[in-house]
Amino acid sequence: MEEFKNISFAESEGIARITLRRPPLNILNIELMGEINRALESLRGRGDLKAIAFLAEGKAFSAGVDVSEHTGEKVRDMIYVFHKMFRLLDEAGVTSVAVVGGAALGGGCELATFCDIVIASENAKFGQPEIQVGVFPPVACAVFPKIMGRKKALELILTGDVISAEEAQKLGMVNKVVPPEKLNEEAEAFLSKLKSLSAPVLRLARLAAMRDLSRLLNQLSEIEEIYLSRLMRTHDAEEGLKAFLEKRKPQWKNM
């Protein structure tokens, strides 16, 4: 099995576990996301696969993508590698589980909430703060309205508000909230339920329940075009990202 620098990857009894290992915040840079993609690609054709679980070391699940790789010529590579994770998860066709302790923000929130099942600790928090640095979250734009409805989705995307695990559960973003010390135990208990079941039956049941997922990913392609061809050509997107890196308040020109 391939050795990775930023993640650990293990598979047993039909459960694949991908653990983010770039503490303390598990920032999603191109290298880390490329490793996730290679791990997911290695699972192709696995008829006995029952679930893919995402876990994390450190004090956060993930505080989002690396903004320094989100500017200039790097942005297209960043978006391609980032969105490939979601397309590969769709291609895998099995239940995905996010185990979230601490912050899941930006791209980290998108990765967690795209998963079919989210188990979070009481100290977890979720949010898409991209709007505050002059961009928007493409995956959340596609996924959030399906989870919680258009009005609340717009509120979170347009304000960048960060919410608690309890509120995220009320909105349908999270399945279960548990004490931090019980997080891994609860996650393993859920995965154990899947271990005892038939892989092809699980896969087909999920397919029947998730018929609109492919349409959602088609929408993501349209959102990508808005993001790369229109948003990233504005002054304010460039200014917001630059201001974040320079640790100052952005000076919007509304253009």
N, C-alpha and C positions, 0 to 999 in steps of 0.2 A: 504493500500500500504506500502511496506517495506520502512523503513527509512534508508538513506544512509549517510555515513560520508564524502565521497570525491566527490560525485556527487549529483545533484538534478535530479529528474525524474518526469515528468508530462506528461499526455496525455489528449488531448481534441480534439473533432471534427476530429478524425482520424489522428491527428498529435502527435507523441511521441517526446518529447524533453529531451535530455540527456545533462546536463550542467556540464562540468568539474569544480570542486570547490576545487582545491588545489593550490590557488594562492601563489606567483605571476606567477610561470612558469608552473603550472599544470603538474608536472613530473608524468609520468605514472608508478606507482609502482604496485606490484602484487595486493595489496588491492584495489586500485582504479579500475584497469582493471577487477578484480573479480566483483566489483559492477556494472560496465557496462555490464558484461556478464549476471548477474542476472536480470538486467533491460531488456536486450534483450530477455532473456529466458521467461520473464513474458508476452511478446507480442506474443508468439506462439499461433497459432490458431485464431488470431484476423482477421477475414475476413473484418472488416470495417477499418483496418489500411491503411492509405494512404502514410505516410512518416515517417521517423525517422530523426530527426535533431540533430546534435551535435553542442553545443555552449560551451563557456568557460568564466569564470570570471577571472579577473587579467589582466596582461599586455601581456600575451602570450596565444595562443590557447593551445599549449603544446610544451615544449622544449625537449620532448622525454622520453624514458624509464629511470628508475632509475638504473644507472650503478652499484650501490652497490648491486643490486639484480641480476646482470647479470654475476656473477662470480661463479666459483666452483660448488657446488651442486645445487645452486639456478637457474642456467641458464636454465635447462630443464623446470622447473616450470614456469619461466618467459616466455619462448618462447611458451609454451602450452597455458598459459592464454592470452598472447598477440594475438596469431593467432586465438584463439577461438573467439575473437571479430569479425574478418573478416568472419569466417565461419558462425557465427550466423547472421551477416548482410546478407550474401548470402541466408541463410535459411529463413530469414524473407521475402525475395522476394519483398520488397517494395522500393520505391525511398528513397535514403539516401542523406542528405544534410549536408554539413559542413559549418559553419559560422565562418570564420577565421579572427580574429583581432590579430595583433602582430605576433610573431614567431610561425611557425609550422615546427619543426625540428625533425629529427630522426623518432622515432615512432609516434610523433605528425604529421609529414608530411605524413607518411604512412596512418594514420587514416583519415586525411583530404582528401588526393588524392584518396583513395580507394572509397570514397563516390561518388555517381553519379553526384551530383551537388556541386560545391564549390563557395561560395560567400565570397570574401575577401575584407578587407579594404586596402586602399592605402599604409598603413604602414606595411602590412603583409609581411612576408618573408618565403621562403620555402627552405628546403635543407635536405640532408642526409649525415651528417658529420661522420657517423660511421667509414668510412675507415681510418680516422685520428686517431682513437683509436684502430685500429687493428681488426675491424670486418666489416661486410657488412649488408645492410638492406634487409632481405629476401622478405618482401612484396613489396618493391620498385623494387627489381630485377624481380619480376613477373609482376608487374603492369606498371611500367614506359615505357617499350618498347611498350606496347599496346597503351599508351597515346600519346607518342611523337616520337616513332621510336627508333630503336636500337642505333643509333650513339649518339644522345643527351642523351638518357638514360644512356649509358655507361659513357659519360662525367661526368654527375652529380654524378653517383654512385662511379666512380673511383677517382674523385677529392674531393668529399665532398663539392663542391661549394654551397654557399647559394645565392639564386636569389630573386629578388623583385616580388611582386604580379603582376606587369605589365608584366615582362618576363614570369612568370608562366602562365599568361593568353595566351600569344602568343604561348606557348608550348602545350596548351590544358589542363593544370593542373587545371585551374581556369575558371569558367564560366563568372564571373562578378567581376569587381573591383570598389569599391565605396569609397567615403570619410568616414573616421572612424565614424563620427557622424551619418552617414546614414546607417551603417552596419545592425543594427537590424531591422530598418525600411524596407530595401530592402529584407532582409531574410523573414520577415513576409509577405511582398507583394508576394514573390514567393510561400510561403507555402499556402497563401490564394487562389492562383490559383488552387492548388491541392485539397484544401478543397471542392471546388465547383464541383469536378469531381467524377466519380464513382470509388470506391476502386477496385473492381475486374477488371474493364477495365484498370485502371492504372497499376495494377499488371501484367496483360497479355501483355500490350503494352511494359512494361519494360522487361518482359521475352523474347518477340520476339526480342527486340533490344540488349539483353545482353546474347545471347545464348552461348557465349564463356566463361562466367564467371566461370562456373563449371570446365571447362578445366584449367582455370587459377589457381583455388584453388588446382587442382590436381598437377599442377606444384609447388605450394607452398609446398606441402608435400615433393617433391623431393628436393627442396631447403632447407627445414628444415634438411633433412638428411645430406646434405653437410655442413650445418652450425654446427650442433651438433656433428656429427661423425668425421668431418675432420677439419673445421676451429677452433673449440674450443679446439682441441688437439694440436694446434700449440703453440710454445713459444710466437710468436709475438702477438697473440690474447690475451693471458694472460698478457703479458707485457703492451700492449696498454691500456687495461682496468685498470690495476694496476696503471700505470702512470697517467691516468686521475684522479683516486681517490686521488692520492698523489700529484696532481697538479704539475707535472713535465713533461719534454719532454721524450717520450718513447725511449728506446735504442733497436732498432730493431736488431735481429740476422738473419733475413731472413730465419727462420726455424720454 
